[in-house]
Amino acid sequence: MKRPAAQVVSGGAGRVAPRGDLSRTFLTALAPASWGTTYVVTTELLPPGHPLFAGLLRALPAGLIALAITRTLPRGAWWGKAAVLGVLNIGLLFPLLFLAAERLPGGVAATLAAAQPLVVAVLAVVVLHESPSAWRLAWGAIGVVGVGLVVIGPNAVLDPAGVVAGLGAAASMALGLTLTKRWGRPAEAGPAAFAGWQLAAGGLFLLPVTFFFEGAPPAIDPPAVLGYLWLGLVGGLLAYVLWFRGIGTLPVTSVAVLVLLSPLVAAILGAVLLGQTLGPVQILGFGLALAAIVAGQLPAPSHSPAASTPALERTPR
């Protein structure tokens, strides 16, 4: 019998993944890959000085579209849960990401965001009651180092406000990811409806904040229209449908490390579109980051005899 979606809430860091996880991992990875385009879109297409407005247009229209298509609203306690997840995954995350992208070189902002798997590894112990995993922490740290080698140049400028925004974005996304895994998804809501709830909640959170801090919207030219459409429909609606679908079926630490794809895609786009060069150090960093992503999809090694107990208990007698 098929289990309700709300029951699919946990996947231990050391649990062996089913064969079907490969395709789910690939589809989930498309979300952070699309987020890697945020840096070049923000700097090249969007009007500067309006990170909250950018976050608002990325979230609210996409959320309303998803609600109109699915025609599914939260029930009971899920009104509050959807609001909390929407603020953490969308309402706080988006403006912090855009602020970091504006105040820091894209590489520095990306490296700070890459710390998210480390935060998730800690939260998985505190919130999901998983066993501490030196394997996850070690590979998470290697991933951050790899991303740093790829994207941080020798003349990188560390603007204090941008650093705080980047670290805040990593923390907000890590907590949102962990709570999403803990609470699961209600059986009546598919991934599109679940994404719509959070995008709409995050957008509604941003609506008054945006106009209070930024005032009137900026002038929007045709390139900005394309930028907002891309971020809203691809980096918002489509990406979050795939992201929340993956969170429901894959271990939380495996999903978290996929975020490392975002800065790698950003670096590739910088090289292809902006003429930025990738030398031997960057190639080494790519290798380390990709190794961390692959290692994050594997079960943590265990040398304890107790690790085999569940399999023995299932042996027919």
C-alpha positions in Angstrom: 0.0 0.0 0.0 1.3 3.4 -0.9 2.2 5.5 2.1 0.8 9.0 2.5 3.2 11.7 1.5 3.2 13.2 5.0 4.8 10.0 6.3 7.8 10.3 3.9 9.7 12.6 6.2 13.0 11.0 7.1 15.9 9.4 5.3 18.8 8.7 7.6 22.2 9.9 6.6 23.4 6.3 6.7 20.5 4.6 5.0 21.0 2.9 1.7 19.2 4.8 -1.1 16.8 2.9 -3.3 17.7 2.5 -7.0 15.1 5.1 -8.0 16.9 7.7 -6.0 19.3 8.3 -8.9 16.6 9.8 -11.1 15.1 11.7 -8.1 18.5 13.1 -7.2 19.1 14.3 -10.8 15.7 16.1 -10.9 16.3 17.6 -7.5 19.7 18.8 -8.6 18.1 20.8 -11.3 16.8 23.2 -8.7 20.2 24.4 -7.2 21.6 24.4 -10.8 18.9 26.9 -11.8 19.6 28.9 -8.7 23.2 29.2 -9.9 21.9 31.5 -12.6 20.7 34.0 -9.9 24.1 35.7 -9.7 24.6 36.5 -13.4 20.9 37.5 -13.8 21.0 39.8 -10.8 24.2 41.6 -11.9 23.5 41.7 -15.6 19.7 42.1 -16.0 18.0 43.4 -12.9 17.9 47.0 -11.7 20.4 47.5 -8.8 19.5 48.4 -5.3 16.2 46.5 -5.1 16.9 43.1 -3.6 13.6 42.9 -1.8 11.6 43.8 -4.9 13.5 41.1 -6.8 12.6 38.5 -4.1 9.0 39.6 -4.2 8.6 39.2 -7.9 10.4 35.9 -7.8 8.1 34.5 -5.1 4.5 35.9 -5.1 3.5 35.6 -8.8 4.9 32.0 -9.0 3.1 31.1 -5.8 -0.2 32.4 -7.1 0.2 30.6 -10.4 0.8 27.3 -8.5 -2.2 27.9 -6.3 -4.4 28.7 -9.3 -3.3 25.5 -11.1 -3.5 23.1 -8.2 -6.5 24.7 -6.4 -5.3 23.2 -3.1 -5.0 25.2 0.1 -3.5 24.2 3.5 -5.7 22.7 6.1 -5.6 23.0 9.9 -2.1 23.3 11.4 -0.6 23.4 7.9 -1.6 27.1 7.6 0.9 27.9 10.3 3.5 25.4 9.1 3.3 26.6 5.5 3.8 30.2 6.7 6.9 29.3 8.7 8.4 27.3 5.9 7.5 30.1 3.4 9.3 32.7 5.5 12.4 30.5 6.0 12.6 29.0 2.5 11.4 32.1 0.6 10.6 35.3 2.6 14.0 35.6 4.3 16.1 33.6 1.9 15.4 35.6 -1.3 16.2 39.1 -0.1 19.3 37.9 1.7 20.5 36.1 -1.4 19.9 39.1 -3.6 21.5 41.4 -1.0 24.6 39.2 -0.8 24.8 39.0 -4.6 24.7 42.9 -4.8 27.1 43.6 -1.9 29.7 40.9 -2.6 31.4 39.4 -5.6 29.3 36.4 -6.8 32.0 34.0 -5.7 32.1 35.2 -2.1 28.3 35.1 -1.9 28.2 31.6 -3.4 30.9 30.4 -0.9 28.9 31.7 2.1 25.8 30.0 0.8 27.8 26.8 0.3 28.0 26.5 4.1 24.4 25.4 4.2 25.2 21.6 4.1 27.3 22.1 7.3 24.4 23.8 9.1 22.0 21.0 7.9 24.3 18.3 9.2 24.1 19.9 12.6 20.4 20.5 12.5 19.8 16.9 11.4 21.1 15.9 14.8 19.2 18.5 16.8 15.8 18.6 14.9 15.7 15.2 13.2 17.5 13.3 16.0 19.9 11.7 13.5 23.2 10.4 14.8 26.1 12.8 14.4 28.1 12.1 11.3 31.7 13.1 10.9 31.4 11.9 7.3 28.8 14.6 6.5 30.6 17.3 8.3 33.9 16.5 6.7 32.5 16.4 3.2 30.5 19.5 3.8 33.7 21.3 4.8 35.5 19.9 1.7 32.6 21.2 -0.4 32.9 24.7 1.0 36.7 24.7 0.4 36.1 23.5 -3.1 33.6 26.2 -3.8 35.9 28.8 -2.3 38.7 27.7 -4.6 36.5 27.9 -7.6 34.9 31.3 -7.1 36.9 33.5 -4.7 39.6 35.5 -6.4 42.6 37.0 -4.7 41.0 40.5 -4.8 37.7 39.5 -3.3 36.1 42.2 -1.2 34.4 41.2 2.0 31.6 43.7 2.6 30.3 43.2 6.2 26.7 43.6 5.3 27.0 41.2 2.4 28.8 38.6 4.6 26.0 38.7 7.2 23.4 38.4 4.4 25.2 35.5 2.9 25.5 33.6 6.2 21.9 34.5 7.1 20.7 33.0 3.8 22.6 29.8 4.4 21.1 29.5 7.9 17.6 30.3 6.8 17.6 27.8 4.0 19.2 25.1 6.2 16.5 25.5 8.9 13.7 25.6 6.3 15.1 22.4 4.6 15.3 20.6 8.0 11.8 21.6 9.1 10.4 20.6 5.7 11.9 17.2 6.2 10.7 16.9 9.8 7.1 18.0 9.0 6.8 16.2 5.7 4.1 17.1 3.2 0.3 16.5 3.8 -1.2 13.7 1.7 -3.6 16.0 -0.1 -0.9 18.3 -1.4 1.4 17.4 -4.3 4.8 19.0 -4.8 3.3 21.9 -6.9 0.7 22.8 -4.3 3.3 22.5 -1.5 5.7 24.8 -3.4 2.8 27.2 -4.1 2.0 27.5 -0.5 5.5 28.4 0.4 6.1 30.8 -2.5 2.8 32.6 -1.8 3.5 32.8 1.9 7.0 34.0 1.3 5.8 36.6 -1.2 3.1 37.9 1.1 5.7 38.2 3.8 7.9 40.2 1.4 5.1 42.5 0.2 4.9 45.0 3.0 8.6 44.7 3.9 9.5 45.6 0.3 7.5 48.7 0.1 8.5 49.8 3.6 12.2 49.6 3.0 12.5 50.2 -0.8 9.5 52.4 -1.6 8.3 52.6 -5.1 9.3 49.8 -7.5 12.2 50.5 -9.9 11.8 51.1 -13.6 11.7 47.8 -15.4 13.2 47.6 -18.9 13.0 44.6 -21.3 16.1 42.9 -20.0 14.8 43.2 -16.4 11.5 41.7 -17.5 13.3 38.6 -18.9 15.4 38.4 -15.7 12.3 38.5 -13.4 10.5 35.9 -15.6 13.4 33.6 -15.5 13.9 33.9 -11.8 10.2 33.5 -11.1 9.1 30.7 -13.4 12.3 28.7 -13.6 14.3 29.6 -10.5 11.1 29.9 -8.5 8.1 27.8 -9.5 9.8 24.9 -11.4 12.8 24.7 -9.2 10.9 24.6 -5.9 8.5 22.0 -7.2 11.5 19.8 -7.9 13.2 20.8 -4.7 10.3 19.9 -2.3 9.6 16.7 -4.2 13.2 15.7 -3.6 13.2 16.7 0.1 10.2 14.3 0.6 11.9 11.3 -0.9 15.7 11.7 -0.3 17.8 12.0 2.9 18.0 15.6 4.1 21.8 15.7 4.1 21.9 14.3 0.5 19.6 17.1 -0.6 21.5 19.7 1.3 24.8 19.0 -0.4 23.3 19.4 -3.8 23.2 23.2 -3.1 26.9 23.2 -3.9 25.9 22.9 -7.6 24.6 26.5 -7.4 28.0 28.2 -7.1 29.5 25.8 -9.6 26.9 26.7 -12.2 27.5 30.4 -11.3 31.2 30.0 -12.0 30.6 28.2 -15.3 28.3 31.0 -16.4 30.8 33.6 -15.3 33.4 32.0 -17.5 31.1 31.5 -20.5 29.2 34.7 -20.4 31.4 37.2 -18.5 34.8 36.1 -19.7 36.0 35.0 -16.3 38.9 32.6 -16.4 39.2 29.2 -14.6 42.8 28.3 -13.8 44.3 25.2 -12.1 43.1 26.3 -8.7 39.6 26.6 -9.9 39.7 23.2 -11.6 40.9 21.7 -8.3 38.1 23.4 -6.5 35.6 22.0 -9.0 36.9 18.5 -8.3 36.6 18.9 -4.5 33.1 20.3 -4.7 31.9 17.6 -7.1 33.5 14.9 -4.9 31.6 16.4 -1.9 28.3 16.3 -3.9 28.8 12.6 -4.9 29.9 11.6 -1.3 26.8 13.3 0.0 24.6 10.9 -2.0 26.3 7.8 -0.4 25.7 6.2 2.9 28.2 7.1 5.6 30.6 4.3 6.2 30.0 2.3 9.4 32.4 -0.1 11.1 30.1 -0.9 14.0 28.7 -4.5 14.1 25.4 -2.9 15.4 24.9 -1.3 11.9 24.0 -4.7 10.5 21.5 -5.6 13.2 18.4 -4.4 11.3 19.3 -6.6 8.4 19.8 -9.6 10.7 16.5 -9.0 12.4 14.7 -9.2 9.0 16.3 -12.6 8.2 13.6 -15.4 8.0 13.9 -18.0 10.7 
